[in-house]
């Protein structure tokens, strides 16, 4: 295919470019040319998407079979981009997020579940969930049945540049007693970034449209498996100290904002029980072993380090972690494992 990737130098966008090049696709990337150069083998177009005239000049009169977009800012930008590409691209894939579902989400809910409001014309970068929902609507309005909306859950693997995986890796690498919130049997669901990228291209090839939640099956993995496997992959002597949700919350530690991948049972609702089987029926393969995802992510992190735009200080304050671990030790309520 002739593929246009909007972005294409960072995380999910870069995974799409790599997968497309590996397939033998003719790949174009469009971005500001700021964070990193275009991957070798891809044609670079440079434009600030927030400027419609600059975007129009960069796109010229080119046509593509498929477009993949990972935008996370103002929905108006996706709307303007789609307006320029409608009629010049056969298929439009947008990487959204499972955060667009209304909470509490009923257990077993699927893509028909209620979602939050969004405005495709919204000019504000604003609140991430509403921005993603507005962008979904923009893509659907322009491309209809030829739009693929991937509501991705936690996305792991090489080049993860948010900290969802890398913060945990760096913390376990440091060793010692590590605050592990909740219980090792707590559920874990995610999608490997490379599996997501390959599926979106394959779906574009087959002109698959619609909205899909992209996640591993319910009950496949746990937080204990996640952190134990990470510890083994890294070769760390870290001791995981499992601390009850209530004690972690009482310490002022914010779920997912201070400790990635952690949602206490009181906040979990149906998010870990959502039915994501539609994407698998549409060809998404989530069978890659967790160990491979973590090992490949760790190999990348060791080779390249955190990207310069990643805020490595936004997560759990080490002094707060130490205070909670000391409380646990005094109370005798948890044991390292």
PAFIKOL-748468 format. One record per residue (C-alpha): residue number from 1; residue in three letters; x negated, y, z negated. Coordinates in pm, whole numbers. Layout:
// PAFIKOL-748468
+-----+---------+--------+--------+--------+
: num : residuo :     px :     py :     pz :
+-----+---------+--------+--------+--------+
: NUM :     Ala :      X :      Y :      Z :
...
+-----+---------+--------+--------+--------+
END
This chain:
// PAFIKOL-748468
+-----+---------+--------+--------+--------+
: num : residuo :     px :     py :     pz :
+-----+---------+--------+--------+--------+
:   1 :     Unk :      0 :      0 :      0 :
:   2 :     Unk :    -86 :    366 :     15 :
:   3 :     Unk :    -70 :    464 :   -353 :
:   4 :     Unk :    -74 :    807 :   -515 :
:   5 :     Unk :   -163 :    810 :   -885 :
:   6 :     Unk :    -85 :   1135 :  -1062 :
:   7 :     Unk :   -368 :   1165 :  -1310 :
:   8 :     Unk :   -573 :    854 :  -1253 :
:   9 :     Unk :   -886 :    921 :  -1459 :
:  10 :     Unk :   -759 :    840 :  -1809 :
:  11 :     Unk :   -615 :    535 :  -1980 :
:  12 :     Unk :   -295 :    408 :  -1812 :
:  13 :     Unk :   -352 :    609 :  -1496 :
:  14 :     Unk :   -708 :    481 :  -1467 :
:  15 :     Unk :   -585 :    124 :  -1519 :
:  16 :     Unk :   -341 :    172 :  -1231 :
:  17 :     Unk :   -618 :    303 :  -1008 :
:  18 :     Unk :   -846 :     12 :  -1095 :
:  19 :     Unk :   -570 :   -242 :  -1031 :
:  20 :     Unk :   -474 :    -77 :   -702 :
:  21 :     Unk :   -832 :    -73 :   -576 :
:  22 :     Unk :   -873 :   -436 :   -677 :
:  23 :     Unk :   -561 :   -520 :   -472 :
:  24 :     Unk :   -709 :   -346 :   -169 :
:  25 :     Unk :   -465 :    -56 :   -178 :
:  26 :     Unk :   -550 :    283 :    -31 :
:  27 :     Unk :   -559 :    502 :   -342 :
:  28 :     Unk :   -525 :    877 :   -383 :
:  29 :     Unk :   -550 :   1047 :   -723 :
:  30 :     Unk :   -426 :   1396 :   -802 :
:  31 :     Unk :   -533 :   1580 :  -1114 :
:  32 :     Unk :   -699 :   1901 :  -1232 :
:  33 :     Unk :  -1048 :   1757 :  -1193 :
:  34 :     Unk :  -1126 :   1843 :  -1554 :
:  35 :     Unk :  -1158 :   1533 :  -1773 :
:  36 :     Unk :  -1346 :   1298 :  -1542 :
:  37 :     Unk :  -1421 :   1255 :  -1172 :
:  38 :     Unk :  -1197 :   1036 :   -960 :
:  39 :     Unk :  -1290 :    666 :   -971 :
:  40 :     Unk :  -1514 :    551 :   -686 :
:  41 :     Unk :  -1307 :    434 :   -393 :
:  42 :     Unk :  -1015 :    671 :   -455 :
:  43 :     Unk :   -947 :    989 :   -258 :
:  44 :     Unk :   -940 :   1287 :   -499 :
:  45 :     Unk :   -691 :   1571 :   -471 :
:  46 :     Unk :   -735 :   1860 :   -715 :
:  47 :     Unk :   -444 :   2069 :   -840 :
:  48 :     Unk :   -281 :   2187 :  -1160 :
:  49 :     Unk :     62 :   2021 :  -1147 :
:  50 :     Unk :    215 :   2296 :  -1355 :
:  51 :     Unk :    165 :   2528 :  -1054 :
:  52 :     Unk :    413 :   2416 :   -783 :
:  53 :     Unk :    234 :   2609 :   -508 :
:  54 :     Unk :   -103 :   2457 :   -592 :
:  55 :     Unk :     58 :   2113 :   -602 :
:  56 :     Unk :    221 :   2168 :   -262 :
:  57 :     Unk :   -111 :   2271 :   -108 :
:  58 :     Unk :   -294 :   1972 :   -252 :
:  59 :     Unk :    -37 :   1718 :   -134 :
:  60 :     Unk :    -26 :   1866 :    215 :
:  61 :     Unk :    183 :   1658 :    453 :
:  62 :     Unk :     57 :   1320 :    329 :
:  63 :     Unk :    289 :   1024 :    271 :
:  64 :     Unk :    262 :    727 :     38 :
:  65 :     Unk :    428 :    394 :    -20 :
:  66 :     Unk :    418 :    430 :   -396 :
:  67 :     Unk :    357 :    695 :   -660 :
:  68 :     Unk :    272 :    624 :  -1024 :
:  69 :     Unk :    305 :    902 :  -1282 :
:  70 :     Unk :    205 :    902 :  -1650 :
:  71 :     Unk :    294 :   1267 :  -1729 :
:  72 :     Unk :    366 :   1345 :  -2094 :
:  73 :     Unk :    431 :   1717 :  -2088 :
:  74 :     Unk :    715 :   1942 :  -1972 :
:  75 :     Unk :    976 :   1744 :  -1773 :
:  76 :     Unk :   1003 :   2031 :  -1525 :
:  77 :     Unk :    663 :   1930 :  -1388 :
:  78 :     Unk :    790 :   1581 :  -1300 :
:  79 :     Unk :   1103 :   1731 :  -1146 :
:  80 :     Unk :    896 :   1965 :   -925 :
:  81 :     Unk :    659 :   1685 :   -827 :
:  82 :     Unk :    945 :   1453 :   -735 :
:  83 :     Unk :   1107 :   1727 :   -527 :
:  84 :     Unk :    789 :   1752 :   -321 :
:  85 :     Unk :    749 :   1375 :   -285 :
:  86 :     Unk :   1108 :   1269 :   -218 :
:  87 :     Unk :   1126 :   1155 :    144 :
:  88 :     Unk :    746 :   1119 :    158 :
:  89 :     Unk :    712 :    827 :    -84 :
:  90 :     Unk :    912 :    508 :    -88 :
:  91 :     Unk :    882 :    428 :   -459 :
:  92 :     Unk :    818 :    629 :   -777 :
:  93 :     Unk :    697 :    462 :  -1097 :
:  94 :     Unk :    704 :    657 :  -1422 :
:  95 :     Unk :    536 :    545 :  -1744 :
:  96 :     Unk :    775 :    644 :  -2022 :
:  97 :     Unk :    791 :    521 :  -2381 :
:  98 :     Unk :   1013 :    316 :  -2607 :
:  99 :     Unk :   1044 :    623 :  -2832 :
: 100 :     Unk :   1329 :    748 :  -2608 :
: 101 :     Unk :   1571 :    502 :  -2772 :
: 102 :     Unk :   1796 :    640 :  -3042 :
: 103 :     Unk :   1731 :    515 :  -3393 :
: 104 :     Unk :   1830 :    305 :  -3567 :
: 105 :     Unk :   1812 :     69 :  -3271 :
: 106 :     Unk :   2036 :   -237 :  -3316 :
: 107 :     Unk :   1842 :   -566 :  -3330 :
: 108 :     Unk :   1845 :   -740 :  -2996 :
: 109 :     Unk :   1930 :   -423 :  -2804 :
: 110 :     Unk :   1813 :   -396 :  -2445 :
: 111 :     Unk :   1770 :   -116 :  -2192 :
: 112 :     Unk :   2140 :    -33 :  -2216 :
: 113 :     Unk :   2091 :     94 :  -2573 :
: 114 :     Unk :   2158 :    459 :  -2648 :
: 115 :     Unk :   1877 :    703 :  -2576 :
: 116 :     Unk :   1802 :   1054 :  -2695 :
: 117 :     Unk :   1895 :   1359 :  -2492 :
: 118 :     Unk :   1652 :   1502 :  -2241 :
: 119 :     Unk :   1651 :   1781 :  -1985 :
: 120 :     Unk :   1470 :   1727 :  -1653 :
: 121 :     Unk :   1434 :   2103 :  -1615 :
: 122 :     Unk :   1283 :   2162 :  -1959 :
: 123 :     Unk :    983 :   2398 :  -1939 :
: 124 :     Unk :    853 :   2310 :  -2285 :
: 125 :     Unk :    578 :   2057 :  -2358 :
: 126 :     Unk :    765 :   2011 :  -2684 :
: 127 :     Unk :    863 :   1692 :  -2860 :
: 128 :     Unk :    709 :   1383 :  -2699 :
: 129 :     Unk :   1025 :   1164 :  -2699 :
: 130 :     Unk :   1247 :   1432 :  -2544 :
: 131 :     Unk :    976 :   1520 :  -2292 :
: 132 :     Unk :    955 :   1158 :  -2180 :
: 133 :     Unk :   1334 :   1128 :  -2157 :
: 134 :     Unk :   1359 :   1445 :  -1952 :
: 135 :     Unk :   1091 :   1318 :  -1716 :
: 136 :     Unk :   1278 :    987 :  -1679 :
: 137 :     Unk :   1586 :   1178 :  -1569 :
: 138 :     Unk :   1383 :   1383 :  -1321 :
: 139 :     Unk :   1242 :   1069 :  -1158 :
: 140 :     Unk :   1582 :    898 :  -1144 :
: 141 :     Unk :   1753 :   1204 :   -996 :
: 142 :     Unk :   1499 :   1226 :   -713 :
: 143 :     Unk :   1434 :    859 :   -636 :
: 144 :     Unk :   1744 :    679 :   -762 :
: 145 :     Unk :   1719 :    302 :   -714 :
: 146 :     Unk :   1362 :    345 :   -593 :
: 147 :     Unk :   1247 :    478 :   -932 :
: 148 :     Unk :   1087 :    240 :  -1181 :
: 149 :     Unk :   1093 :    357 :  -1543 :
: 150 :     Unk :    856 :    164 :  -1769 :
: 151 :     Unk :    942 :    229 :  -2134 :
: 152 :     Unk :    613 :    112 :  -2270 :
: 153 :     Unk :    560 :      5 :  -2627 :
: 154 :     Unk :    219 :     38 :  -2794 :
: 155 :     Unk :    -34 :      4 :  -2512 :
: 156 :     Unk :   -370 :   -155 :  -2590 :
: 157 :     Unk :   -687 :   -239 :  -2402 :
: 158 :     Unk :   -993 :    -74 :  -2249 :
: 159 :     Unk :   -998 :    309 :  -2232 :
: 160 :     Unk :   -729 :    345 :  -2499 :
: 161 :     Unk :   -773 :    714 :  -2571 :
: 162 :     Unk :   -511 :    790 :  -2835 :
: 163 :     Unk :   -653 :    597 :  -3129 :
: 164 :     Unk :   -383 :    333 :  -3161 :
: 165 :     Unk :   -644 :     59 :  -3124 :
: 166 :     Unk :   -973 :    246 :  -3146 :
: 167 :     Unk :   -910 :    395 :  -3490 :
: 168 :     Unk :   -857 :     48 :  -3631 :
: 169 :     Unk :  -1170 :    -78 :  -3457 :
: 170 :     Unk :  -1389 :    197 :  -3596 :
: 171 :     Unk :  -1243 :    153 :  -3944 :
: 172 :     Unk :  -1303 :   -223 :  -3944 :
: 173 :     Unk :  -1648 :   -170 :  -3797 :
: 174 :     Unk :  -1741 :     39 :  -4104 :
: 175 :     Unk :  -1656 :   -258 :  -4323 :
: 176 :     Unk :  -1579 :   -267 :  -4693 :
: 177 :     Unk :  -1227 :   -278 :  -4834 :
: 178 :     Unk :   -976 :   -170 :  -4567 :
: 179 :     Unk :   -622 :    -58 :  -4650 :
: 180 :     Unk :   -389 :   -283 :  -4451 :
: 181 :     Unk :    -33 :   -154 :  -4494 :
: 182 :     Unk :    260 :   -387 :  -4545 :
: 183 :     Unk :    230 :   -762 :  -4511 :
: 184 :     Unk :     20 :   -974 :  -4272 :
: 185 :     Unk :    341 :  -1138 :  -4147 :
: 186 :     Unk :    483 :   -804 :  -4026 :
: 187 :     Unk :    565 :   -811 :  -3654 :
: 188 :     Unk :    340 :   -667 :  -3386 :
: 189 :     Unk :    442 :   -597 :  -3026 :
: 190 :     Unk :    240 :   -428 :  -2756 :
: 191 :     Unk :    153 :   -442 :  -2386 :
: 192 :     Unk :   -198 :   -471 :  -2241 :
: 193 :     Unk :   -261 :   -165 :  -2025 :
: 194 :     Unk :   -393 :   -378 :  -1738 :
: 195 :     Unk :    -85 :   -598 :  -1734 :
: 196 :     Unk :    137 :   -290 :  -1729 :
: 197 :     Unk :    -63 :   -137 :  -1442 :
: 198 :     Unk :    -62 :   -452 :  -1230 :
: 199 :     Unk :    310 :   -500 :  -1281 :
: 200 :     Unk :    397 :   -145 :  -1181 :
: 201 :     Unk :    206 :   -186 :   -855 :
: 202 :     Unk :    360 :   -524 :   -785 :
: 203 :     Unk :    705 :   -383 :   -858 :
: 204 :     Unk :    637 :    -96 :   -618 :
: 205 :     Unk :    528 :   -346 :   -354 :
: 206 :     Unk :    865 :   -521 :   -394 :
: 207 :     Unk :   1053 :   -191 :   -432 :
: 208 :     Unk :   1184 :   -289 :   -774 :
: 209 :     Unk :   1373 :     -3 :   -937 :
: 210 :     Unk :   1543 :     40 :  -1270 :
: 211 :     Unk :   1451 :     92 :  -1633 :
: 212 :     Unk :   1252 :   -166 :  -1827 :
: 213 :     Unk :   1108 :   -195 :  -2176 :
: 214 :     Unk :    754 :   -327 :  -2139 :
: 215 :     Unk :    649 :   -524 :  -2446 :
: 216 :     Unk :    530 :   -866 :  -2552 :
: 217 :     Unk :    804 :  -1107 :  -2664 :
: 218 :     Unk :    950 :  -1092 :  -3012 :
: 219 :     Unk :    773 :  -1306 :  -3270 :
: 220 :     Unk :    455 :  -1368 :  -3071 :
: 221 :     Unk :    211 :  -1166 :  -3285 :
: 222 :     Unk :    176 :  -1026 :  -3636 :
: 223 :     Unk :    -20 :   -742 :  -3791 :
: 224 :     Unk :   -226 :   -998 :  -3977 :
: 225 :     Unk :   -325 :  -1167 :  -3653 :
: 226 :     Unk :   -402 :   -829 :  -3498 :
: 227 :     Unk :   -639 :   -718 :  -3772 :
: 228 :     Unk :   -795 :  -1061 :  -3833 :
: 229 :     Unk :   -866 :  -1102 :  -3462 :
: 230 :     Unk :  -1008 :   -752 :  -3444 :
: 231 :     Unk :  -1236 :   -825 :  -3739 :
: 232 :     Unk :  -1362 :  -1143 :  -3570 :
: 233 :     Unk :  -1416 :   -972 :  -3234 :
: 234 :     Unk :  -1616 :   -693 :  -3398 :
: 235 :     Unk :  -1806 :   -929 :  -3625 :
: 236 :     Unk :  -1723 :   -719 :  -3929 :
: 237 :     Unk :  -1735 :   -822 :  -4294 :
: 238 :     Unk :  -1445 :   -588 :  -4373 :
: 239 :     Unk :  -1196 :   -705 :  -4637 :
: 240 :     Unk :   -834 :   -642 :  -4553 :
: 241 :     Unk :   -642 :   -534 :  -4863 :
: 242 :     Unk :   -271 :   -567 :  -4793 :
: 243 :     Unk :    -81 :   -297 :  -4979 :
: 244 :     Unk :    301 :   -296 :  -5000 :
: 245 :     Unk :    480 :    -47 :  -4778 :
: 246 :     Unk :    635 :    135 :  -5073 :
: 247 :     Unk :    298 :    203 :  -5231 :
: 248 :     Unk :    150 :    331 :  -4905 :
: 249 :     Unk :    446 :    563 :  -4842 :
: 250 :     Unk :    438 :    686 :  -5203 :
: 251 :     Unk :     78 :    795 :  -5148 :
: 252 :     Unk :    198 :   1036 :  -4878 :
: 253 :     Unk :     59 :    829 :  -4591 :
: 254 :     Unk :    270 :    876 :  -4279 :
: 255 :     Unk :    367 :    569 :  -4075 :
: 256 :     Unk :    209 :    569 :  -3729 :
: 257 :     Unk :     80 :    926 :  -3775 :
: 258 :     Unk :   -185 :    841 :  -4035 :
: 259 :     Unk :   -211 :    465 :  -3976 :
: 260 :     Unk :   -148 :    357 :  -3616 :
: 261 :     Unk :     64 :     50 :  -3538 :
: 262 :     Unk :    224 :     59 :  -3884 :
: 263 :     Unk :    596 :     99 :  -3942 :
: 264 :     Unk :    730 :      5 :  -4286 :
: 265 :     Unk :   1026 :   -231 :  -4294 :
: 266 :     Unk :   1258 :     55 :  -4392 :
: 267 :     Unk :   1177 :    238 :  -4065 :
: 268 :     Unk :   1140 :    -58 :  -3836 :
: 269 :     Unk :   1506 :   -106 :  -3750 :
: 270 :     Unk :   1539 :   -288 :  -3423 :
: 271 :     Unk :   1224 :   -152 :  -3263 :
: 272 :     Unk :   1039 :   -478 :  -3314 :
: 273 :     Unk :   1342 :   -683 :  -3216 :
: 274 :     Unk :   1434 :   -508 :  -2892 :
: 275 :     Unk :   1501 :   -744 :  -2603 :
: 276 :     Unk :   1226 :   -682 :  -2346 :
: 277 :     Unk :   1299 :   -987 :  -2133 :
: 278 :     Unk :   1422 :   -784 :  -1834 :
: 279 :     Unk :   1068 :   -675 :  -1748 :
: 280 :     Unk :    942 :  -1032 :  -1766 :
: 281 :     Unk :   1223 :  -1144 :  -1535 :
: 282 :     Unk :   1107 :   -867 :  -1303 :
: 283 :     Unk :    755 :  -1009 :  -1303 :
: 284 :     Unk :    572 :   -854 :  -1600 :
: 285 :     Unk :    319 :  -1105 :  -1730 :
: 286 :     Unk :    243 :  -1048 :  -2099 :
: 287 :     Unk :     63 :  -1378 :  -2151 :
: 288 :     Unk :   -289 :  -1233 :  -2178 :
: 289 :     Unk :   -431 :  -1348 :  -2515 :
: 290 :     Unk :   -453 :  -1086 :  -2788 :
: 291 :     Unk :   -819 :  -1176 :  -2836 :
: 292 :     Unk :   -895 :  -1085 :  -2474 :
: 293 :     Unk :   -721 :   -749 :  -2509 :
: 294 :     Unk :   -916 :   -666 :  -2824 :
: 295 :     Unk :  -1250 :   -807 :  -2704 :
: 296 :     Unk :  -1233 :   -613 :  -2380 :
: 297 :     Unk :  -1128 :   -300 :  -2565 :
: 298 :     Unk :  -1418 :   -337 :  -2809 :
: 299 :     Unk :  -1667 :   -396 :  -2525 :
: 300 :     Unk :  -1551 :    -74 :  -2359 :
: 301 :     Unk :  -1563 :    123 :  -2684 :
: 302 :     Unk :  -1917 :      7 :  -2759 :
: 303 :     Unk :  -2032 :     87 :  -2406 :
: 304 :     Unk :  -1868 :    428 :  -2362 :
: 305 :     Unk :  -1749 :    549 :  -2702 :
: 306 :     Unk :  -1444 :    759 :  -2770 :
: 307 :     Unk :  -1359 :    998 :  -2487 :
: 308 :     Unk :  -1430 :   1366 :  -2566 :
: 309 :     Unk :  -1061 :   1460 :  -2579 :
: 310 :     Unk :   -973 :   1202 :  -2844 :
: 311 :     Unk :   -922 :   1349 :  -3190 :
: 312 :     Unk :  -1106 :   1104 :  -3413 :
: 313 :     Unk :  -1012 :   1296 :  -3730 :
: 314 :     Unk :   -634 :   1289 :  -3697 :
: 315 :     Unk :   -582 :    957 :  -3873 :
: 316 :     Unk :   -602 :    843 :  -4235 :
: 317 :     Unk :   -819 :   1052 :  -4464 :
: 318 :     Unk :  -1087 :    818 :  -4610 :
: 319 :     Unk :  -1045 :    981 :  -4951 :
: 320 :     Unk :   -673 :    899 :  -4950 :
: 321 :     Unk :   -748 :    542 :  -4850 :
: 322 :     Unk :  -1001 :    510 :  -5132 :
: 323 :     Unk :   -752 :    650 :  -5384 :
: 324 :     Unk :   -485 :    397 :  -5284 :
: 325 :     Unk :   -733 :    108 :  -5291 :
: 326 :     Unk :   -845 :    214 :  -5639 :
: 327 :     Unk :   -481 :    220 :  -5754 :
: 328 :     Unk :   -429 :   -127 :  -5615 :
: 329 :     Unk :   -743 :   -253 :  -5786 :
: 330 :     Unk :   -638 :   -111 :  -6122 :
: 331 :     Unk :   -291 :   -256 :  -6085 :
: 332 :     Unk :   -425 :   -594 :  -5976 :
: 333 :     Unk :   -145 :   -600 :  -5718 :
: 334 :     Unk :   -332 :   -704 :  -5406 :
: 335 :     Unk :   -637 :   -911 :  -5317 :
: 336 :     Unk :   -877 :   -871 :  -5026 :
: 337 :     Unk :   -858 :  -1134 :  -4754 :
+-----+---------+--------+--------+--------+
END
